[in-house]
Amino acid sequence: DISDKISLSFESKKTLSIIHNMGEKCREILNLSLDHLSYKEMAEILDTPIGTVMSRLANCRKELKGLMSA
């Protein structure tokens, strides 16, 4: 249905805009998670401990959720 596609497109644009305006570390970790990488793979790319990747991703998702509902 066209209204679903329009709505999805609007939500996608809104999400991308919000992510674009977040801090660099959040943008980076959220982009990596969108590539469906494992925590281990993200940690290797970022040269960061897995625990840091996990907590950073959780915090950024929480921030994104809050910004999306605003």
All heavy atoms as TSV, in Angstrom:
chain	resi	resn	atom	element	x	y	z
A	1	ASP	N	N	0.851	-1.186	0.000
A	1	ASP	CA	C	0.000	0.000	0.000
A	1	ASP	C	C	0.894	1.246	0.000
A	1	ASP	O	O	1.877	1.328	0.720
A	1	ASP	CB	C	-0.916	-0.078	1.228
A	1	ASP	CG	C	-1.681	1.167	1.493
A	1	ASP	OD1	O	-2.743	1.345	0.886
A	1	ASP	OD2	O	-1.209	1.954	2.332
A	2	ILE	N	N	0.518	2.216	-0.813
A	2	ILE	CA	C	1.335	3.419	-0.994
A	2	ILE	C	C	1.487	4.221	0.292
A	2	ILE	O	O	2.551	4.767	0.580
A	2	ILE	CB	C	0.793	4.308	-2.141
A	2	ILE	CG1	C	1.785	5.433	-2.476
A	2	ILE	CG2	C	-0.561	4.895	-1.781
A	2	ILE	CD1	C	3.014	4.979	-3.132
A	3	SER	N	N	0.450	4.268	1.119
A	3	SER	CA	C	0.557	5.037	2.364
A	3	SER	C	C	1.583	4.422	3.311
A	3	SER	O	O	2.279	5.135	4.032
A	3	SER	CB	C	-0.804	5.167	3.042
A	3	SER	OG	O	-1.306	3.898	3.393
A	4	ASP	N	N	1.703	3.098	3.301
A	4	ASP	CA	C	2.722	2.440	4.118
A	4	ASP	C	C	4.117	2.795	3.628
A	4	ASP	O	O	5.022	3.041	4.418
A	4	ASP	CB	C	2.545	0.922	4.096
A	4	ASP	CG	C	1.312	0.463	4.854
A	4	ASP	OD1	O	0.840	1.217	5.733
A	4	ASP	OD2	O	0.838	-0.648	4.561
A	5	LYS	N	N	4.306	2.832	2.302
A	5	LYS	CA	C	5.602	3.173	1.730
A	5	LYS	C	C	5.976	4.619	2.021
A	5	LYS	O	O	7.116	4.921	2.343
A	5	LYS	CB	C	5.596	2.921	0.225
A	5	LYS	CG	C	5.562	1.457	-0.128
A	5	LYS	CD	C	5.552	1.250	-1.612
A	5	LYS	CE	C	5.459	-0.236	-1.919
A	5	LYS	NZ	N	5.387	-0.500	-3.350
A	6	ILE	N	N	5.006	5.511	1.929
A	6	ILE	CA	C	5.263	6.926	2.223
A	6	ILE	C	C	5.623	7.092	3.687
A	6	ILE	O	O	6.570	7.784	4.037
A	6	ILE	CB	C	4.052	7.805	1.845
A	6	ILE	CG1	C	3.898	7.825	0.323
A	6	ILE	CG2	C	4.205	9.217	2.397
A	6	ILE	CD1	C	2.609	8.443	-0.150
A	7	SER	N	N	4.872	6.428	4.557
A	7	SER	CA	C	5.134	6.503	5.992
A	7	SER	C	C	6.514	5.951	6.315
A	7	SER	O	O	7.268	6.549	7.070
A	7	SER	CB	C	4.060	5.734	6.759
A	7	SER	OG	O	4.334	5.751	8.134
A	8	LEU	N	N	6.860	4.814	5.724
A	8	LEU	CA	C	8.165	4.214	5.956
A	8	LEU	C	C	9.267	5.149	5.475
A	8	LEU	O	O	10.259	5.353	6.149
A	8	LEU	CB	C	8.271	2.859	5.262
A	8	LEU	CG	C	9.610	2.142	5.381
A	8	LEU	CD1	C	9.948	1.878	6.836
A	8	LEU	CD2	C	9.605	0.855	4.592
A	9	SER	N	N	9.055	5.734	4.327
A	9	SER	CA	C	10.040	6.655	3.778
A	9	SER	C	C	10.241	7.845	4.716
A	9	SER	O	O	11.359	8.250	4.980
A	9	SER	CB	C	9.593	7.134	2.401
A	9	SER	OG	O	10.494	8.086	1.917
A	10	PHE	N	N	9.153	8.390	5.239
A	10	PHE	CA	C	9.237	9.517	6.169
A	10	PHE	C	C	9.986	9.099	7.431
A	10	PHE	O	O	10.869	9.820	7.901
A	10	PHE	CB	C	7.840	10.035	6.522
A	10	PHE	CG	C	7.863	11.098	7.576
A	10	PHE	CD1	C	8.267	12.389	7.262
A	10	PHE	CD2	C	7.510	10.812	8.883
A	10	PHE	CE1	C	8.315	13.375	8.238
A	10	PHE	CE2	C	7.548	11.788	9.863
A	10	PHE	CZ	C	7.942	13.073	9.543
A	11	GLU	N	N	9.644	7.936	7.981
A	11	GLU	CA	C	10.300	7.463	9.201
A	11	GLU	C	C	11.781	7.196	8.945
A	11	GLU	O	O	12.618	7.501	9.786
A	11	GLU	CB	C	9.614	6.201	9.738
A	11	GLU	CG	C	8.285	6.472	10.407
A	11	GLU	CD	C	8.401	7.410	11.603
A	11	GLU	OE1	O	9.280	7.194	12.466
A	11	GLU	OE2	O	7.615	8.365	11.667
A	12	SER	N	N	12.104	6.652	7.789
A	12	SER	CA	C	13.509	6.397	7.455
A	12	SER	C	C	14.287	7.700	7.368
A	12	SER	O	O	15.397	7.807	7.893
A	12	SER	CB	C	13.616	5.651	6.131
A	12	SER	OG	O	13.025	4.382	6.232
A	13	LYS	N	N	13.712	8.689	6.707
A	13	LYS	CA	C	14.373	9.988	6.587
A	13	LYS	C	C	14.535	10.637	7.948
A	13	LYS	O	O	15.579	11.225	8.247
A	13	LYS	CB	C	13.589	10.899	5.645
A	13	LYS	CG	C	13.692	10.496	4.198
A	13	LYS	CD	C	12.878	11.409	3.318
A	13	LYS	CE	C	12.916	10.947	1.873
A	13	LYS	NZ	N	12.099	11.780	1.006
A	14	LYS	N	N	13.508	10.534	8.778
A	14	LYS	CA	C	13.566	11.114	10.127
A	14	LYS	C	C	14.677	10.428	10.935
A	14	LYS	O	O	15.477	11.105	11.582
A	14	LYS	CB	C	12.217	10.938	10.825
A	14	LYS	CG	C	12.190	11.474	12.234
A	14	LYS	CD	C	10.835	11.255	12.889
A	14	LYS	CE	C	10.853	11.713	14.332
A	14	LYS	NZ	N	9.588	11.432	15.017
A	15	THR	N	N	14.729	9.106	10.866
A	15	THR	CA	C	15.741	8.356	11.603
A	15	THR	C	C	17.142	8.731	11.139
A	15	THR	O	O	18.028	8.983	11.958
A	15	THR	CB	C	15.528	6.837	11.437
A	15	THR	OG1	O	14.207	6.502	11.868
A	15	THR	CG2	C	16.541	6.044	12.241
A	16	LEU	N	N	17.350	8.770	9.830
A	16	LEU	CA	C	18.668	9.138	9.299
A	16	LEU	C	C	19.061	10.553	9.697
A	16	LEU	O	O	20.222	10.811	10.023
A	16	LEU	CB	C	18.680	8.987	7.780
A	16	LEU	CG	C	18.635	7.555	7.263
A	16	LEU	CD1	C	18.488	7.545	5.742
A	16	LEU	CD2	C	19.869	6.777	7.687
A	17	SER	N	N	18.108	11.458	9.693
A	17	SER	CA	C	18.384	12.833	10.087
A	17	SER	C	C	18.798	12.903	11.554
A	17	SER	O	O	19.746	13.605	11.910
A	17	SER	CB	C	17.150	13.700	9.838
A	17	SER	OG	O	17.363	15.006	10.309
A	18	ILE	N	N	18.101	12.180	12.393
A	18	ILE	CA	C	18.420	12.168	13.825
A	18	ILE	C	C	19.808	11.564	14.043
A	18	ILE	O	O	20.627	12.112	14.785
A	18	ILE	CB	C	17.345	11.420	14.626
A	18	ILE	CG1	C	16.053	12.254	14.649
A	18	ILE	CG2	C	17.819	11.111	16.039
A	18	ILE	CD1	C	14.851	11.528	15.205
A	19	ILE	N	N	20.084	10.439	13.391
A	19	ILE	CA	C	21.396	9.799	13.536
A	19	ILE	C	C	22.498	10.748	13.063
A	19	ILE	O	O	23.545	10.864	13.699
A	19	ILE	CB	C	21.447	8.457	12.776
A	19	ILE	CG1	C	20.555	7.431	13.489
A	19	ILE	CG2	C	22.881	7.941	12.677
A	19	ILE	CD1	C	20.381	6.137	12.722
A	20	HIS	N	N	22.247	11.432	11.970
A	20	HIS	CA	C	23.233	12.376	11.423
A	20	HIS	C	C	23.585	13.471	12.436
A	20	HIS	O	O	24.729	13.938	12.482
A	20	HIS	CB	C	22.700	13.000	10.134
A	20	HIS	CG	C	23.621	14.011	9.536
A	20	HIS	ND1	N	24.782	13.657	8.874
A	20	HIS	CD2	C	23.574	15.360	9.502
A	20	HIS	CE1	C	25.398	14.745	8.473
A	20	HIS	NE2	N	24.693	15.795	8.833
A	21	ASN	N	N	22.631	13.855	13.264
A	21	ASN	CA	C	22.847	14.928	14.234
A	21	ASN	C	C	23.352	14.432	15.583
A	21	ASN	O	O	23.612	15.245	16.474
A	21	ASN	CB	C	21.569	15.747	14.411
A	21	ASN	CG	C	21.270	16.566	13.173
A	21	ASN	OD1	O	22.137	17.258	12.660
A	21	ASN	ND2	N	20.049	16.475	12.687
A	22	MET	N	N	23.502	13.123	15.747
A	22	MET	CA	C	24.026	12.575	16.990
A	22	MET	C	C	25.549	12.714	16.975
A	22	MET	O	O	26.151	13.029	15.955
A	22	MET	CB	C	23.617	11.109	17.143
A	22	MET	CG	C	22.107	10.922	17.319
A	22	MET	SD	S	21.614	9.200	17.334
A	22	MET	CE	C	22.005	8.776	19.031
A	23	GLY	N	N	26.161	12.447	18.104
A	23	GLY	CA	C	27.612	12.509	18.209
A	23	GLY	C	C	28.292	11.496	17.303
A	23	GLY	O	O	27.690	10.491	16.907
A	24	GLU	N	N	29.543	11.759	17.000
A	24	GLU	CA	C	30.298	10.910	16.074
A	24	GLU	C	C	30.361	9.459	16.534
A	24	GLU	O	O	30.195	8.531	15.738
A	24	GLU	CB	C	31.712	11.455	15.899
A	24	GLU	CG	C	32.538	10.653	14.920
A	24	GLU	CD	C	33.946	11.188	14.748
A	24	GLU	OE1	O	34.216	12.331	15.144
A	24	GLU	OE2	O	34.769	10.440	14.209
A	25	LYS	N	N	30.584	9.236	17.828
A	25	LYS	CA	C	30.692	7.866	18.333
A	25	LYS	C	C	29.383	7.111	18.178
A	25	LYS	O	O	29.381	5.932	17.837
A	25	LYS	CB	C	31.162	7.858	19.785
A	25	LYS	CG	C	32.609	8.273	19.912
A	25	LYS	CD	C	33.135	8.106	21.299
A	25	LYS	CE	C	34.591	8.535	21.313
A	25	LYS	NZ	N	35.305	8.028	22.448
A	26	CYS	N	N	28.260	7.797	18.407
A	26	CYS	CA	C	26.961	7.145	18.218
A	26	CYS	C	C	26.712	6.858	16.745
A	26	CYS	O	O	26.252	5.766	16.392
A	26	CYS	CB	C	25.824	7.985	18.794
A	26	CYS	SG	S	25.597	7.784	20.566
A	27	ARG	N	N	27.004	7.813	15.900
A	27	ARG	CA	C	26.819	7.585	14.454
A	27	ARG	C	C	27.624	6.382	13.999
A	27	ARG	O	O	27.134	5.518	13.269
A	27	ARG	CB	C	27.247	8.823	13.658
A	27	ARG	CG	C	26.256	9.940	13.659
A	27	ARG	CD	C	26.557	10.966	12.581
A	27	ARG	NE	N	27.950	11.372	12.494
A	27	ARG	CZ	C	28.476	12.395	13.173
A	27	ARG	NH1	N	27.722	13.115	13.985
A	27	ARG	NH2	N	29.750	12.705	13.029
A	28	GLU	N	N	28.848	6.325	14.463
A	28	GLU	CA	C	29.751	5.252	14.051
A	28	GLU	C	C	29.238	3.881	14.504
A	28	GLU	O	O	29.138	2.952	13.707
A	28	GLU	CB	C	31.143	5.521	14.634
A	28	GLU	CG	C	32.205	4.569	14.191
A	28	GLU	CD	C	33.567	5.002	14.710
A	28	GLU	OE1	O	33.701	5.340	15.902
A	28	GLU	OE2	O	34.507	5.001	13.895
A	29	ILE	N	N	28.871	3.763	15.764
A	29	ILE	CA	C	28.438	2.468	16.295
A	29	ILE	C	C	27.078	2.060	15.722
A	29	ILE	O	O	26.845	0.891	15.427
A	29	ILE	CB	C	28.439	2.462	17.845
A	29	ILE	CG1	C	28.416	1.036	18.383
A	29	ILE	CG2	C	27.289	3.231	18.438
A	29	ILE	CD1	C	29.760	0.415	18.496
A	30	LEU	N	N	26.181	3.021	15.522
A	30	LEU	CA	C	24.878	2.694	14.940
A	30	LEU	C	C	25.030	2.258	13.490
A	30	LEU	O	O	24.360	1.310	13.053
A	30	LEU	CB	C	23.919	3.883	15.057
A	30	LEU	CG	C	23.433	4.197	16.464
A	30	LEU	CD1	C	22.715	5.537	16.501
A	30	LEU	CD2	C	22.528	3.085	16.988
A	31	ASN	N	N	25.909	2.914	12.749
A	31	ASN	CA	C	26.153	2.505	11.362
A	31	ASN	C	C	26.732	1.103	11.290
A	31	ASN	O	O	26.351	0.314	10.429
A	31	ASN	CB	C	27.062	3.503	10.641
A	31	ASN	CG	C	26.327	4.739	10.208
A	31	ASN	OD1	O	25.168	4.678	9.827
A	31	ASN	ND2	N	26.999	5.871	10.260
A	32	LEU	N	N	27.650	0.784	12.182
A	32	LEU	CA	C	28.209	-0.571	12.203
A	32	LEU	C	C	27.140	-1.597	12.548
A	32	LEU	O	O	27.106	-2.681	11.961
A	32	LEU	CB	C	29.372	-0.654	13.189
A	32	LEU	CG	C	30.644	0.081	12.785
A	32	LEU	CD1	C	31.666	0.044	13.919
A	32	LEU	CD2	C	31.234	-0.496	11.514
A	33	SER	N	N	26.271	-1.253	13.476
A	33	SER	CA	C	25.215	-2.209	13.855
A	33	SER	C	C	24.231	-2.422	12.713
A	33	SER	O	O	23.681	-3.514	12.564
A	33	SER	CB	C	24.488	-1.751	15.122
A	33	SER	OG	O	23.658	-0.649	14.860
A	34	LEU	N	N	24.031	-1.402	11.880
A	34	LEU	CA	C	23.145	-1.554	10.722
A	34	LEU	C	C	23.728	-2.515	9.692
A	34	LEU	O	O	22.995	-3.077	8.885
A	34	LEU	CB	C	22.878	-0.192	10.069
A	34	LEU	CG	C	21.986	0.755	10.862
A	34	LEU	CD1	C	21.953	2.121	10.195
A	34	LEU	CD2	C	20.589	0.189	11.006
A	35	ASP	N	N	25.042	-2.712	9.738
A	35	ASP	CA	C	25.691	-3.677	8.854
A	35	ASP	C	C	25.622	-5.099	9.413
A	35	ASP	O	O	26.208	-6.016	8.841
A	35	ASP	CB	C	27.155	-3.289	8.625
A	35	ASP	CG	C	27.302	-2.065	7.751
A	35	ASP	OD1	O	26.391	-1.769	6.958
A	35	ASP	OD2	O	28.344	-1.387	7.864
A	36	HIS	N	N	24.920	-5.257	10.535
A	36	HIS	CA	C	24.719	-6.569	11.182
A	36	HIS	C	C	26.031	-7.229	11.581
A	36	HIS	O	O	26.187	-8.447	11.477
A	36	HIS	CB	C	23.894	-7.499	10.284
A	36	HIS	CG	C	22.584	-6.916	9.885
A	36	HIS	ND1	N	21.532	-6.804	10.763
A	36	HIS	CD2	C	22.161	-6.388	8.717
A	36	HIS	CE1	C	20.511	-6.235	10.143
A	36	HIS	NE2	N	20.865	-5.966	8.903
A	37	LEU	N	N	26.969	-6.408	12.039
A	37	LEU	CA	C	28.232	-6.942	12.524
A	37	LEU	C	C	28.061	-7.434	13.955
A	37	LEU	O	O	27.233	-6.925	14.714
A	37	LEU	CB	C	29.318	-5.857	12.489
A	37	LEU	CG	C	29.650	-5.270	11.121
A	37	LEU	CD1	C	30.657	-4.141	11.272
A	37	LEU	CD2	C	30.180	-6.337	10.191
A	38	SER	N	N	28.859	-8.394	14.336
A	38	SER	CA	C	28.845	-8.875	15.712
A	38	SER	C	C	29.543	-7.850	16.603
A	38	SER	O	O	30.272	-6.977	16.120
A	38	SER	CB	C	29.567	-10.222	15.808
A	38	SER	OG	O	30.953	-10.046	15.577
A	39	TYR	N	N	29.331	-7.989	17.911
A	39	TYR	CA	C	30.031	-7.104	18.847
A	39	TYR	C	C	31.543	-7.250	18.656
A	39	TYR	O	O	32.284	-6.268	18.688
A	39	TYR	CB	C	29.667	-7.429	20.289
A	39	TYR	CG	C	28.252	-7.074	20.668
A	39	TYR	CD1	C	27.392	-8.032	21.187
A	39	TYR	CD2	C	27.773	-5.771	20.530
A	39	TYR	CE1	C	26.094	-7.707	21.551
A	39	TYR	CE2	C	26.478	-5.437	20.885
A	39	TYR	CZ	C	25.640	-6.411	21.396
A	39	TYR	OH	O	24.357	-6.092	21.750
A	40	LYS	N	N	31.982	-8.475	18.467
A	40	LYS	CA	C	33.410	-8.734	18.291
A	40	LYS	C	C	33.935	-8.012	17.049
A	40	LYS	O	O	35.000	-7.384	17.097
A	40	LYS	CB	C	33.660	-10.234	18.172
A	40	LYS	CG	C	35.114	-10.592	18.007
A	40	LYS	CD	C	35.328	-12.088	17.885
A	40	LYS	CE	C	36.809	-12.366	17.686
A	40	LYS	NZ	N	37.091	-13.765	17.439
A	41	GLU	N	N	33.199	-8.093	15.943
A	41	GLU	CA	C	33.631	-7.425	14.716
A	41	GLU	C	C	33.669	-5.909	14.894
A	41	GLU	O	O	34.611	-5.245	14.447
A	41	GLU	CB	C	32.694	-7.791	13.558
A	41	GLU	CG	C	32.817	-9.241	13.119
A	41	GLU	CD	C	31.709	-9.682	12.184
A	41	GLU	OE1	O	30.542	-9.268	12.382
A	41	GLU	OE2	O	32.011	-10.442	11.245
A	42	MET	N	N	32.642	-5.360	15.563
A	42	MET	CA	C	32.628	-3.919	15.809
A	42	MET	C	C	33.800	-3.517	16.694
A	42	MET	O	O	34.446	-2.491	16.453
A	42	MET	CB	C	31.299	-3.489	16.439
A	42	MET	CG	C	30.138	-3.522	15.477
A	42	MET	SD	S	28.641	-2.788	16.161
A	42	MET	CE	C	27.919	-4.202	16.975
A	43	ALA	N	N	34.084	-4.323	17.715
A	43	ALA	CA	C	35.191	-4.026	18.625
A	43	ALA	C	C	36.520	-4.012	17.878
A	43	ALA	O	O	37.366	-3.149	18.115
A	43	ALA	CB	C	35.229	-5.051	19.754
A	44	GLU	N	N	36.686	-4.943	16.956
A	44	GLU	CA	C	37.926	-4.992	16.176
A	44	GLU	C	C	38.050	-3.764	15.271
A	44	GLU	O	O	39.123	-3.168	15.172
A	44	GLU	CB	C	37.972	-6.276	15.344
A	44	GLU	CG	C	38.182	-7.517	16.189
A	44	GLU	CD	C	38.021	-8.813	15.413
A	44	GLU	OE1	O	37.688	-8.779	14.200
A	44	GLU	OE2	O	38.213	-9.879	16.030
A	45	ILE	N	N	36.969	-3.389	14.612
A	45	ILE	CA	C	36.988	-2.220	13.723
A	45	ILE	C	C	37.294	-0.953	14.501
A	45	ILE	O	O	38.067	-0.102	14.062
A	45	ILE	CB	C	35.641	-2.090	12.972
A	45	ILE	CG1	C	35.513	-3.219	11.955
A	45	ILE	CG2	C	35.515	-0.727	12.296
A	45	ILE	CD1	C	34.138	-3.363	11.351
A	46	LEU	N	N	36.668	-0.833	15.689
A	46	LEU	CA	C	36.829	0.372	16.496
A	46	LEU	C	C	38.053	0.328	17.403
A	46	LEU	O	O	38.359	1.316	18.076
A	46	LEU	CB	C	35.571	0.597	17.349
A	46	LEU	CG	C	34.274	0.813	16.573
A	46	LEU	CD1	C	33.084	0.816	17.518
A	46	LEU	CD2	C	34.346	2.102	15.779
A	47	ASP	N	N	38.705	-0.838	17.447
A	47	ASP	CA	C	39.848	-1.035	18.343
A	47	ASP	C	C	39.450	-0.671	19.772
A	47	ASP	O	O	40.105	0.138	20.442
A	47	ASP	CB	C	41.058	-0.221	17.874
A	47	ASP	CG	C	42.334	-0.640	18.577
A	47	ASP	OD1	O	42.437	-1.821	18.973
A	47	ASP	OD2	O	43.220	0.217	18.743
A	48	THR	N	N	38.325	-1.262	20.188
A	48	THR	CA	C	37.705	-0.967	21.480
A	48	THR	C	C	37.282	-2.283	22.125
A	48	THR	O	O	36.880	-3.211	21.411
A	48	THR	CB	C	36.444	-0.088	21.257
A	48	THR	OG1	O	36.823	1.066	20.525
A	48	THR	CG2	C	35.802	0.340	22.538
A	49	PRO	N	N	37.328	-2.405	23.447
A	49	PRO	CA	C	36.861	-3.626	24.103
A	49	PRO	C	C	35.388	-3.909	23.799
A	49	PRO	O	O	34.581	-2.989	23.617
A	49	PRO	CB	C	37.053	-3.331	25.600
A	49	PRO	CG	C	38.084	-2.250	25.645
A	49	PRO	CD	C	37.877	-1.428	24.409
A	50	ILE	N	N	35.039	-5.189	23.760
A	50	ILE	CA	C	33.665	-5.587	23.456
A	50	ILE	C	C	32.681	-4.966	24.447
A	50	ILE	O	O	31.607	-4.506	24.053
A	50	ILE	CB	C	33.527	-7.128	23.448
A	50	ILE	CG1	C	34.252	-7.692	22.229
A	50	ILE	CG2	C	32.060	-7.549	23.438
A	50	ILE	CD1	C	34.271	-9.208	22.158
A	51	GLY	N	N	33.027	-4.929	25.710
A	51	GLY	CA	C	32.142	-4.349	26.721
A	51	GLY	C	C	31.831	-2.884	26.432
A	51	GLY	O	O	30.703	-2.429	26.624
A	52	THR	N	N	32.822	-2.159	25.962
A	52	THR	CA	C	32.625	-0.755	25.603
A	52	THR	C	C	31.684	-0.644	24.408
A	52	THR	O	O	30.792	0.208	24.386
A	52	THR	CB	C	33.972	-0.078	25.284
A	52	THR	OG1	O	34.817	-0.192	26.428
A	52	THR	CG2	C	33.799	1.377	24.903
A	53	VAL	N	N	31.871	-1.512	23.425
A	53	VAL	CA	C	30.990	-1.519	22.254
A	53	VAL	C	C	29.550	-1.800	22.686
A	53	VAL	O	O	28.619	-1.110	22.261
A	53	VAL	CB	C	31.463	-2.566	21.215
A	53	VAL	CG1	C	30.412	-2.788	20.139
A	53	VAL	CG2	C	32.780	-2.142	20.601
A	54	MET	N	N	29.376	-2.784	23.540
A	54	MET	CA	C	28.031	-3.155	23.989
A	54	MET	C	C	27.356	-2.007	24.738
A	54	MET	O	O	26.196	-1.684	24.477
A	54	MET	CB	C	28.094	-4.412	24.861
A	54	MET	CG	C	28.533	-5.639	24.085
A	54	MET	SD	S	28.866	-7.073	25.140
A	54	MET	CE	C	27.199	-7.501	25.608
A	55	SER	N	N	28.076	-1.382	25.658
A	55	SER	CA	C	27.471	-0.299	26.436
A	55	SER	C	C	27.236	0.935	25.577
A	55	SER	O	O	26.198	1.589	25.692
A	55	SER	CB	C	28.307	0.041	27.670
A	55	SER	OG	O	29.572	0.531	27.314
A	56	ARG	N	N	28.180	1.234	24.691
A	56	ARG	CA	C	28.014	2.390	23.810
A	56	ARG	C	C	26.806	2.199	22.891
A	56	ARG	O	O	25.997	3.109	22.704
A	56	ARG	CB	C	29.283	2.606	22.983
A	56	ARG	CG	C	29.255	3.904	22.199
A	56	ARG	CD	C	30.527	4.107	21.406
A	56	ARG	NE	N	31.686	4.231	22.286
A	56	ARG	CZ	C	32.941	4.111	21.886
A	56	ARG	NH1	N	33.219	3.857	20.623
A	56	ARG	NH2	N	33.927	4.258	22.739
A	57	LEU	N	N	26.668	0.999	22.334
A	57	LEU	CA	C	25.545	0.726	21.449
A	57	LEU	C	C	24.224	0.811	22.214
A	57	LEU	O	O	23.257	1.407	21.729
A	57	LEU	CB	C	25.705	-0.645	20.782
A	57	LEU	CG	C	24.662	-1.021	19.754
A	57	LEU	CD1	C	24.562	0.017	18.645
A	57	LEU	CD2	C	24.976	-2.400	19.165
A	58	ALA	N	N	24.182	0.262	23.414
A	58	ALA	CA	C	22.961	0.338	24.222
A	58	ALA	C	C	22.605	1.788	24.535
A	58	ALA	O	O	21.436	2.183	24.421
A	58	ALA	CB	C	23.138	-0.464	25.514
A	59	ASN	N	N	23.598	2.586	24.907
A	59	ASN	CA	C	23.349	3.993	25.226
A	59	ASN	C	C	22.890	4.770	23.993
A	59	ASN	O	O	21.982	5.604	24.080
A	59	ASN	CB	C	24.602	4.646	25.817
A	59	ASN	CG	C	24.933	4.127	27.194
A	59	ASN	OD1	O	24.072	3.639	27.918
A	59	ASN	ND2	N	26.197	4.207	27.558
A	60	CYS	N	N	23.499	4.495	22.860
A	60	CYS	CA	C	23.129	5.208	21.633
A	60	CYS	C	C	21.732	4.803	21.166
A	60	CYS	O	O	20.973	5.647	20.689
A	60	CYS	CB	C	24.161	4.965	20.541
A	60	CYS	SG	S	25.758	5.742	20.899
A	61	ARG	N	N	21.396	3.540	21.301
A	61	ARG	CA	C	20.035	3.098	20.945
A	61	ARG	C	C	19.006	3.770	21.843
A	61	ARG	O	O	17.939	4.176	21.380
A	61	ARG	CB	C	19.927	1.583	21.045
A	61	ARG	CG	C	20.583	0.856	19.907
A	61	ARG	CD	C	20.491	-0.633	20.083
A	61	ARG	NE	N	20.978	-1.334	18.908
A	61	ARG	CZ	C	21.349	-2.604	18.923
A	61	ARG	NH1	N	21.304	-3.312	20.037
A	61	ARG	NH2	N	21.781	-3.178	17.813
A	62	LYS	N	N	19.338	3.870	23.132
A	62	LYS	CA	C	18.435	4.535	24.075
A	62	LYS	C	C	18.263	6.002	23.698
A	62	LYS	O	O	17.142	6.540	23.694
A	62	LYS	CB	C	18.977	4.400	25.502
A	62	LYS	CG	C	18.081	4.958	26.561
A	62	LYS	CD	C	18.663	4.711	27.939
A	62	LYS	CE	C	17.770	5.278	29.013
A	62	LYS	NZ	N	18.304	5.038	30.353
A	63	GLU	N	N	19.366	6.664	23.371
A	63	GLU	CA	C	19.309	8.063	22.963
A	63	GLU	C	C	18.496	8.209	21.685
A	63	GLU	O	O	17.649	9.103	21.579
A	63	GLU	CB	C	20.728	8.600	22.737
A	63	GLU	CG	C	20.774	10.045	22.308
A	63	GLU	CD	C	22.184	10.560	22.046
A	63	GLU	OE1	O	23.164	9.887	22.406
A	63	GLU	OE2	O	22.296	11.651	21.451
A	64	LEU	N	N	18.716	7.335	20.718
A	64	LEU	CA	C	17.971	7.377	19.461
A	64	LEU	C	C	16.490	7.186	19.693
A	64	LEU	O	O	15.660	7.912	19.146
A	64	LEU	CB	C	18.503	6.310	18.495
A	64	LEU	CG	C	17.802	6.201	17.152
A	64	LEU	CD1	C	17.909	7.501	16.376
A	64	LEU	CD2	C	18.391	5.044	16.345
A	65	LYS	N	N	16.143	6.240	20.540
A	65	LYS	CA	C	14.730	6.000	20.860
A	65	LYS	C	C	14.094	7.244	21.467
A	65	LYS	O	O	12.974	7.638	21.107
A	65	LYS	CB	C	14.602	4.817	21.823
A	65	LYS	CG	C	13.194	4.412	22.110
A	65	LYS	CD	C	13.139	3.187	22.997
A	65	LYS	CE	C	11.713	2.814	23.308
A	65	LYS	NZ	N	11.625	1.632	24.163
A	66	GLY	N	N	14.802	7.904	22.373
A	66	GLY	CA	C	14.284	9.130	22.987
A	66	GLY	C	C	14.108	10.241	21.973
A	66	GLY	O	O	13.104	10.951	21.987
A	67	LEU	N	N	15.073	10.382	21.093
A	67	LEU	CA	C	14.991	11.426	20.064
A	67	LEU	C	C	13.878	11.145	19.058
A	67	LEU	O	O	13.239	12.064	18.556
A	67	LEU	CB	C	16.331	11.577	19.341
A	67	LEU	CG	C	17.472	12.136	20.180
A	67	LEU	CD1	C	18.801	11.972	19.458
A	67	LEU	CD2	C	17.223	13.587	20.544
A	68	MET	N	N	13.649	9.866	18.776
A	68	MET	CA	C	12.590	9.485	17.834
A	68	MET	C	C	11.204	9.779	18.397
A	68	MET	O	O	10.281	10.093	17.654
A	68	MET	CB	C	12.687	8.005	17.472
A	68	MET	CG	C	13.872	7.652	16.614
A	68	MET	SD	S	13.812	8.332	14.956
A	68	MET	CE	C	12.390	7.510	14.283
A	69	SER	N	N	11.065	9.685	19.710
A	69	SER	CA	C	9.745	9.886	20.316
A	69	SER	C	C	9.477	11.345	20.624
A	69	SER	O	O	8.363	11.722	20.985
A	69	SER	CB	C	9.604	9.055	21.584
A	69	SER	OG	O	10.524	9.490	22.576
A	70	ALA	N	N	10.496	12.202	20.486
A	70	ALA	CA	C	10.337	13.625	20.785
A	70	ALA	C	C	9.610	14.347	19.670
A	70	ALA	O	O	9.522	13.964	18.570
A	70	ALA	CB	C	11.698	14.266	21.004
